[in-house]
Amino acid sequence: MTKSAHFNFATATASEIVSAIDSKKTTTISLHTFRTRAGGAAKADKIYPHTRDALNILKRLRQQARDSRHFKTILKPLSNQYAQGKTLVECLKPVLEGYRQMYLDKLGLALTHEQIIMLLIATDGVEQLEKYGYSVIGEFPTTLTA
């Protein structure tokens, strides 16, 4: 008997399906097999829309896990430097110097490292928040709202 023999995809909600897959009571392959038996993706979406929702949740969770691993990979060398007593600005100095030179050459601005950090957060930060489905909290004037 397979793991999914005790799990009913037809009656479970999307969150129950995701929980069952996460707790190894069933598998993603079993979910795909169930959808195929229902007549394929298009028909399964009509009959069992919660299974599509579950697949979308699983997809987002996988992407979050990849992003998290990527973020940790980037931060690991910085964490080692930070543990050795360097400040965050000292750890980021090579990157900040590159931005400093770019802003000086392109815009004629001689900025401190702290000003560069603030400028990056103010410009790119809003776009990144929106990219991940979040928004700024409170009043924040942008070129669109100013």
ROZAMI-531649 format. One record per residue: x, y, z of N, C-alpha, C, O, CB in turn; residue in three letters. Coordinates in pm, whole numbers, padded with zeros to 5 digits, always signed. Glycine has a CB too. Layout:
BEGIN
XYZXYZXYZXYZXYZala/...
//
This chain:
BEGIN
+00083-00117+00000+00000+00000+00000+00089+00125+00000+00188+00130+00073-00095-00001+00121met/+00054+00224-00080+00136+00345-00089+00104+00441+00024+00005+00424+00096+00115+00414-00224thr/+00189+00542+00039+00169+00642+00143+00037+00716+00125-00030+00747+00223+00284+00742+00142lys/+00001+00743+00000-00116+00826-00026-00247+00748-00027-00353+00808-00049-00099+00896-00157ser/-00244+00618-00003-00365+00538-00008-00467+00585+00097-00587+00565+00079-00332+00389+00014ala/-00421+00646+00205-00510+00691+00311-00547+00838+00297-00619+00892+00381-00445+00667+00445his/-00499+00904+00193-00524+01046+00178-00619+01070+00062-00598+01018-00047-00392+01124+00158phe/-00724+01149+00085-00824+01175-00017-00808+01318-00068-00848+01414-00002-00968+01153+00039asn/-00749+01333-00186-00727+01464-00245-00859+01531-00284-00866+01653-00289-00637+01452-00368phe/-00961+01453-00310-01088+01507-00356-01158+01589-00247-01226+01686-00278-01179+01395-00402ala/-01142+01551-00122-01214+01618-00013-01125+01709+00071-01177+01790+00148-01278+01517+00075thr/-00996+01697+00059-00904+01778+00141-00893+01920+00087-00907+01943-00033-00766+01712+00146ala/-00868+02013+00176-00845+02152+00133-00701+02165+00086-00619+02075+00106-00875+02253+00249thr/-00670+02278+00022-00534+02301-00028-00433+02297+00087-00327+02237+00075-00525+02437-00101ala/-00467+02361+00199-00372+02362+00311-00356+02223+00372-00246+02188+00417-00420+02461+00419ser/-00461+02143+00373-00449+02005+00423-00361+01922+00331-00283+01839+00378-00588+01940+00435glu/-00372+01944+00201-00287+01872+00105-00141+01909+00127-00054+01823+00131-00329+01903-00041ile/-00115+02038+00141+00023+02084+00162+00078+02028+00293+00193+01983+00298+00029+02239+00164val/-00002+02030+00398+00041+01973+00526+00071+01825+00515+00169+01776+00572-00065+01997+00633ser/-00014+01753+00442+00007+01608+00426+00136+01580+00349+00209+01486+00381-00113+01544+00354ala/+00163+01660+00248+00287+01642+00171+00407+01677+00258+00508+01608+00256+00286+01727+00043ile/+00394+01786+00334+00503+01829+00422+00532+01726+00531+00647+01706+00568+00469+01963+00486asp/+00428+01661+00581+00447+01561+00688+00469+01420+00633+00469+01323+00708+00327+01560+00780ser/+00487+01410+00502+00520+01284+00434+00408+01181+00439+00433+01061+00426+00645+01224+00496lys/+00283+01227+00459+00168+01135+00454+00133+01102+00309+00073+00998+00281+00047+01195+00526lys/+00172+01192+00218+00152+01171+00076+00265+01244+00003+00353+01302+00065+00011+01221+00029thr/+00260+01240-00129+00368+01302-00208+00309+01392-00316+00192+01383-00350+00459+01195-00271thr/+00394+01478-00369+00354+01564-00480+00324+01479-00603+00232+01510-00679+00465+01667-00512thr/+00398+01374-00622+00374+01283-00735+00234+01223-00725+00165+01211-00826+00481+01171-00739ile/+00193+01186-00604+00058+01132-00586-00048+01236-00620-00152+01204-00678+00038+01082-00442ser/-00021+01362-00585-00114+01469-00618-00125+01486-00770-00235+01501-00823-00069+01601-00553leu/-00013+01484-00838-00014+01495-00984-00085+01375-01046-00159+01390-01143+00131+01505-01038his/-00064+01258-00992-00130+01137-01042-00281+01148-01024-00357+01112-01115-00076+01012-00968thr/-00325+01197-00909-00467+01217-00885-00526+01313-00988-00634+01288-01042-00490+01270-00742phe/-00455+01421-01015-00504+01520-01112-00510+01459-01253-00602+01490-01330-00414+01644-01112arg/-00414+01375-01286-00414+01309-01416-00534+01214-01428-00601+01211-01531-00282+01232-01438thr/-00560+01139-01322-00675+01047-01323-00807+01122-01334-00906+01069-01385-00675+00962-01196arg/-00809+01246-01287-00931+01327-01294-00956+01377-01436-01062+01434-01462-00922+01446-01199ala/-00863+01357-01526-00882+01399-01665-00781+01499-01713-00800+01562-01817-01018+01456-01681gly/-00673+01516-01640-00570+01611-01680-00582+01742-01603-00675+01761-01525-00578+01638-01829gly/-00487+01830-01627-00479+01954-01550-00601+02043-01568-00656+02093-01470-00355+02030-01590ala/-00645+02062-01692-00757+02153-01717-00885+02103-01650-00957+02181-01587-00780+02167-01868ala/-00912+01977-01663-01033+01921-01603-01021+01917-01450-01118+01946-01379-01060+01780-01658lys/-00904+01882-01401-00883+01878-01256-00898+02017-01195-00949+02031-01084-00744+01820-01223ala/-00855+02120-01269-00871+02257-01219-01018+02293-01203-01054+02368-01111-00803+02356-01315asp/-01102+02242-01290-01246+02270-01282-01313+02190-01171-01393+02242-01094-01314+02240-01417lys/-01278+02061-01164-01344+01973-01068-01286+01989-00928-01359+01995-00830-01331+01827-01113ile/-01154+01997-00920-01084+02005-00791-00991+02127-00789-00869+02109-00790-01003+01874-00765tyr/-01044+02248-00786-00958+02367-00790-00862+02377-00671-00757+02441-00680-01044+02492-00796pro/-00900+02316-00561-00813+02319-00443-00681+02245-00467-00581+02275-00402-00886+02257-00322his/-00680+02150-00560-00553+02081-00590-00458+02174-00663-00337+02169-00640-00579+01953-00674thr/-00509+02261-00751-00426+02362-00819-00372+02459-00715-00255+02497-00720-00508+02438-00929arg/-00459+02501-00620-00415+02591-00514-00301+02528-00433-00203+02595-00399-00533+02627-00421asp/-00315+02399-00403-00210+02329-00329-00078+02328-00408+00029+02350-00351-00254+02184-00298ala/-00088+02303-00537+00034+02304-00620+00097+02442-00623+00220+02454-00620+00002+02260-00763leu/+00015+02547-00627+00069+02683-00625+00136+02714-00491+00241+02778-00488-00042+02785-00652asn/+00077+02669-00382+00138+02688-00250+00272+02616-00244+00371+02672-00197+00045+02638-00138ile/+00274+02492-00291+00398+02414-00290+00506+02481-00375+00623+02483-00338+00373+02272-00342leu/+00465+02537-00488+00560+02607-00575+00620+02727-00503+00741+02749-00508+00490+02652-00705lys/+00534+02805-00435+00584+02921-00359+00678+02878-00247+00780+02942-00224+00467+03001-00301arg/+00644+02770-00179+00729+02722-00070+00866+02677-00122+00969+02703-00059+00660+02606+00003leu/+00867+02609-00236+00994+02567-00296+01078+02688-00334+01199+02690-00312+00970+02479-00420arg/+01013+02792-00390+01086+02913-00429+01141+02983-00306+01254+03032-00308+00994+03009-00508gln/+01063+02989-00198+01111+03050-00075+01231+02974-00020+01326+03035+00029+00999+03054+00029gln/+01228+02842-00027+01341+02762+00021+01465+02789-00062+01575+02800-00008+01306+02611+00017ala/+01449+02799-00196+01563+02831-00282+01619+02969-00251+01740+02987-00241+01522+02823-00430arg/+01529+03067-00235+01572+03203-00203+01645+03207-00070+01746+03276-00056+01451+03298-00199asp/+01595+03133+00027+01658+03128+00159+01798+03069+00151+01892+03122+00211+01572+03048+00256ser/+01812+02958+00078+01945+02897+00062+02041+02993-00008+02157+03005+00031+01936+02765-00017arg/+01991+03060-00111+02074+03156-00185+02116+03271-00094+02232+03312-00095+01997+03211-00308his/+02024+03322-00016+02053+03432+00077+02157+03390+00180+02250+03466+00209+01924+03479+00147phe/+02142+03270+00235+02238+03221+00334+02377+03204+00273+02477+03232+00338+02190+03087+00392lys/+02382+03158+00147+02510+03143+00078+02580+03277+00064+02701+03287+00082+02490+03079-00060thr/+02503+03380+00031+02560+03514+00016+02608+03568+00150+02713+03631+00157+02457+03609-00046ile/+02530+03544+00255+02561+03603+00385+02670+03530+00464+02728+03588+00556+02439+03607+00467leu/+02697+03406+00429+02792+03328+00509+02929+03396+00522+02978+03408+00634+02810+03191+00448lys/+02992+03441+00413+03121+03509+00430+03109+03637+00513+03199+03670+00591+03181+03542+00293pro/+02998+03709+00497+02979+03830+00576+02962+03796+00724+03012+03869+00810+02857+03908+00526leu/+02893+03687+00752+02874+03645+00892+03008+03614+00957+03030+03647+01074+02782+03523+00899ser/+03097+03550+00881+03229+03519+00936+03306+03646+00968+03371+03656+01072+03310+03432+00837asn/+03299+03746+00877+03367+03873+00902+03304+03946+01020+03373+04005+01102+03364+03962+00775gln/+03173+03942+01027+03100+04008+01135+03138+03945+01269+03152+04014+01369+02948+04000+01113tyr/+03154+03812+01270+03192+03741+01392+03334+03778+01435+03367+03768+01554+03182+03589+01370ala/+03417+03822+01340+03554+03863+01373+03560+04006+01425+03669+04057+01451+03642+03849+01251gln/+03445+04070+01441+03441+04203+01500+03425+04318+01402+03424+04434+01443+03563+04225+01578gly/+03414+04289+01273+03395+04396+01176+03252+04448+01183+03159+04374+01216+03427+04347+01033lys/+03235+04576+01153+03100+04631+01145+03039+04591+01012+03109+04545+00922+03101+04787+01161thr/+02910+04607+01001+02841+04574+00877+02893+04659+00761+02912+04609+00650+02689+04592+00893leu/+02915+04787+00787+02966+04875+00682+03106+04829+00638+03138+04835+00519+02971+05022+00733val/+03189+04785+00731+03321+04734+00695+03310+04606+00612+03388+04587+00519+03404+04707+00821glu/+03215+04521+00644+03195+04398+00567+03150+04430+00424+03190+04362+00329+03091+04308+00636cys/+03069+04533+00410+03014+04569+00279+03101+04668+00202+03065+04710+00093+02877+04627+00297leu/+03215+04705+00258+03299+04810+00199+03330+04789+00050+03319+04886-00025+03426+04819+00274lys/+03369+04670+00005+03399+04655-00138+03281+04690-00229+03298+04753-00333+03442+04513-00166pro/+03162+04650-00190+03042+04681-00269+03011+04829-00261+02980+04893-00362+02922+04597-00220val/+03018+04884-00141+02987+05026-00122+03085+05116-00197+03045+05220-00249+02988+05060+00026leu/+03210+05077-00203+03309+05155-00278+03276+05155-00427+03293+05256-00495+03452+05098-00255glu/+03228+05042-00477+03186+05035-00617+03070+05130-00645+03070+05202-00745+03147+04893-00654gly/+02970+05128-00556+02857+05220-00571+02903+05365-00555+02857+05453-00628+02747+05188-00469tyr/+02993+05388-00461+03043+05525-00438+03106+05579-00566+03080+05693-00606+03147+05527-00322arg/+03188+05498-00630+03254+05540-00754+03151+05562-00866+03162+05658-00942+03357+05434-00798gln/+03052+05474-00874+02949+05489-00976+02871+05619-00958+02851+05693-01054+02854+05369-00973met/+02827+05646-00834+02752+05769-00809+02838+05894-00834+02788+05996-00880+02699+05770-00666tyr/+02967+05884-00803+03057+05997-00827+03074+06021-00976+03065+06134-01022+03194+05971-00761leu/+03099+05914-01052+03120+05926-01197+02993+05969-01271+02998+06059-01355+03171+05794-01254asp/+02881+05905-01240+02758+05926-01317+02679+06051-01273+02623+06121-01356+02670+05805-01304lys/+02677+06076-01141+02592+06183-01090+02669+06297-01024+02611+06400-00989+02495+06127-00992leu/+02800+06278-01006+02881+06381-00939+02854+06390-00790+02880+06493-00729+02855+06515-01002gly/+02801+06280-00731+02771+06279-00588+02881+06208-00511+02915+06093-00541+02635+06212-00562leu/+02937+06275-00412+03037+06213-00324+02963+06173-00196+02945+06255-00105+03158+06312-00293ala/+02921+06048-00189+02840+06000-00078+02921+05916+00019+03019+05852-00018+02722+05919-00130leu/+02879+05918+00146+02939+05829+00245+02879+05690+00227+02778+05673+00158+02916+05882+00392thr/+02941+05592+00290+02889+05456+00280+02747+05447+00338+02661+05379+00282+02981+05357+00354his/+02724+05516+00448+02592+05514+00509+02488+05578+00417+02375+05530+00409+02594+05586+00643glu/+02524+05686+00348+02432+05751+00254+02400+05658+00137+02287+05655+00088+02492+05883+00203gln/+02500+05584+00093+02479+05489-00017+02380+05381+00025+02290+05345-00051+02612+05425-00061ile/+02397+05329+00146+02305+05227+00197+02162+05282+00201+02069+05215+00157+02347+05179+00339ile/+02146+05403+00252+02013+05464+00259+01955+05486+00119+01836+05463+00098+02019+05597+00336met/+02037+05530+00025+01991+05553-00112+01947+05423-00178+01845+05419-00246+02102+05620-00194leu/+02024+05316-00156+01988+05187-00214+01857+05134-00156+01773+05081-00229+02099+05085-00189leu/+01840+05150-00027+01715+05104+00035+01598+05188-00015+01490+05134-00042+01724+05113+00189ile/+01619+05318-00026+01510+05407-00069+01470+05382-00214+01352+05393-00248+01550+05552-00051ala/+01564+05350-00300+01532+05332-00442+01497+05187-00473+01385+05159-00517+01649+05377-00529thr/+01589+05098-00453+01567+04958-00489+01478+04886-00389+01411+04789-00424+01700+04886-00501asp/+01479+04932-00266+01404+04864-00161+01255+04857-00187+01192+04754-00163+01427+04931-00031gly/+01196+04967-00236+01053+04970-00265+01019+04870-00375+00921+04796-00365+01008+05112-00306val/+01102+04867-00480+01079+04773-00590+01088+04629-00543+01007+04545-00582+01179+04798-00703glu/+01187+04599-00459+01204+04462-00410+01087+04420-00322+01039+04307-00332+01335+04450-00332gln/+01040+04511-00236+00923+04479-00152+00803+04444-00239+00736+04344-00215+00889+04596-00060leu/+00778+04527-00340+00663+04504-00427+00680+04377-00509+00582+04307-00537+00642+04623-00518glu/+00803+04346-00547+00831+04225-00623+00791+04100-00544+00742+04002-00600+00980+04218-00661lys/+00810+04105-00412+00777+03992-00327+00636+04001-00270+00598+03923-00182+00877+03981-00215tyr/+00557+04097-00320+00418+04105-00277+00395+04185-00150+00289+04173-00090+00365+03970-00259gly/+00492+04265-00108+00477+04348+00010+00477+04495-00031+00510+04528-00145+00591+04319+00112tyr/+00441+04580+00061+00446+04723+00031+00508+04795+00149+00521+04739+00258+00304+04780-00001ser/+00547+04920+00126+00603+04999+00236+00494+05020+00340+00376+05026+00307+00660+05136+00184val/+00535+05032+00464+00441+05051+00574+00450+05198+00615+00555+05245+00657+00471+04955+00695ile/+00340+05268+00604+00338+05410+00637+00359+05495+00513+00359+05445+00401+00445+05442+00741gly/+00377+05624+00534+00395+05720+00426+00538+05715+00374+00633+05727+00451+00360+05863+00475glu/+00554+05696+00244+00686+05698+00182+00672+05758+00044+00621+05694-00047+00747+05555+00175phe/+00718+05884+00028+00700+05949-00102+00790+05886-00209+00910+05869-00189+00730+06100-00090pro/+00730+05853-00321+00806+05802-00435+00775+05891-00553+00691+05980-00543+00772+05653-00466thr/+00841+05868-00664+00816+05950-00783+00672+05933-00832+00618+06024-00896+00915+05914-00894thr/+00612+05819-00803+00473+05796-00845+00373+05868-00757+00266+05909-00802+00443+05648-00845leu/+00408+05885-00628+00314+05947-00534+00346+06092-00504+00261+06163-00450+00312+05869-00406thr/+00464+06137-00538+00503+06275-00503+00438+06377-00594+00460+06497-00579+00654+06290-00510ala/
//
